[in-house]
């Protein structure tokens, strides 16, 4: 794993899938170690919570690829590797003689994954991109935000994370091909394309409905009207939609009955025959009249109450979980999704940090158990001596030459 913070999620996914991931850092440490926030607000290279998350289950060795000896050591590691993941600018590894064409001569089975903003080819290949730039150029920002305000990006940076996860998917597809044919492969990931692929049905909706999707804020276009999805409740927000059709009609009639029971009923909800309204056929007038009583009712209930009653009454409604809700969510707890690891460089011996577990389970339990993210070069002796056969004198010489 040669990727910095931009491509770190790719190696993390492979580790969660059960791969042994060796994180290769320069001797002074990977740049992602200084991405905040930091444990106890201490800006230390081993206390980055970004690093704690994305380097979890990886082993760390140090290697200076700008030295000849460093490049030779990487070539020795590549000969037995299944994957090589990197996120350097296009052409950088070629300049070092470590491009895919060179490395596949050492290991024809190698799958190399390159994660960049715009890919290895095209007029933008050398351009740099922040999350804001990438989300804008991918088209995502055109759809995100309120219609009467300028576009906004999704809150937490997503551009590189989505690209890195696409890199992991590409690696697995290439691995399947390798198992069938015995051939390695080069996987060229464009984060711009990865985000554009995440636009769902937006690119094709013109062909389907002769409609160009635009920013809708808390609403969603269904038929000739914009239906509100996000609604404020007593302690946060819930998602609720009434799109029409048989299922939507049954949901709406059940909600109207519940509102009557609670004393918040309204004639427009009670008297409308929702089952007769087809999908996407609600009129603007009906939407305008049904909105106020729904707003009033939702604000009297908590997310938990609304969600539980929705399950019991078969209503198309679910809570918008905040981080606290996610960590307390019974379904995730029941599947042991969260694991605890020791805080980075903790000297107090108290407290643990919750860590997200793998996104799937198997009956063979192939996933690694969660463990701490590695300190700089933590596995140097283990990898270089036990696996490559270097001696103590070799290690000392490499350190003196600032190779490791």
Secondary structure as UniProt FT lines:
FT   TURN            5..7
FT   HELIX           8..16
FT   TURN            17..18
FT   STRAND          21..25
FT   TURN            27..28
FT   HELIX           31..34
FT   HELIX           39..41
FT   TURN            45..46
FT   HELIX           49..54
FT   TURN            55..57
FT   STRAND          58..62
FT   TURN            65..66
FT   HELIX           68..78
FT   TURN            79..80
FT   STRAND          83..86
FT   TURN            90..91
FT   HELIX           92..95
FT   TURN            96..97
FT   HELIX           100..106
FT   TURN            108..109
FT   STRAND          111..116
FT   TURN            123..126
FT   HELIX           131..138
FT   HELIX           140..143
FT   TURN            147..148
FT   HELIX           159..181
FT   STRAND          185..190
FT   HELIX           191..197
FT   TURN            198..201
FT   HELIX           202..204
FT   HELIX           205..209
FT   TURN            217..218
FT   STRAND          219..222
FT   TURN            223..224
FT   STRAND          225..228
FT   STRAND          230..233
FT   TURN            234..235
FT   STRAND          236..240
FT   HELIX           245..261
FT   TURN            262..263
FT   HELIX           267..271
FT   HELIX           274..276
FT   TURN            279..280
FT   HELIX           284..298
FT   TURN            299..300
FT   HELIX           303..313
FT   STRAND          317..319
FT   HELIX           323..327
FT   HELIX           330..334
FT   TURN            335..336
FT   STRAND          338..342
FT   TURN            344..345
FT   STRAND          352..356
FT   TURN            363..364
FT   TURN            376..379
FT   HELIX           380..381
FT   HELIX           382..387
FT   HELIX           392..400
FT   TURN            401..402
//
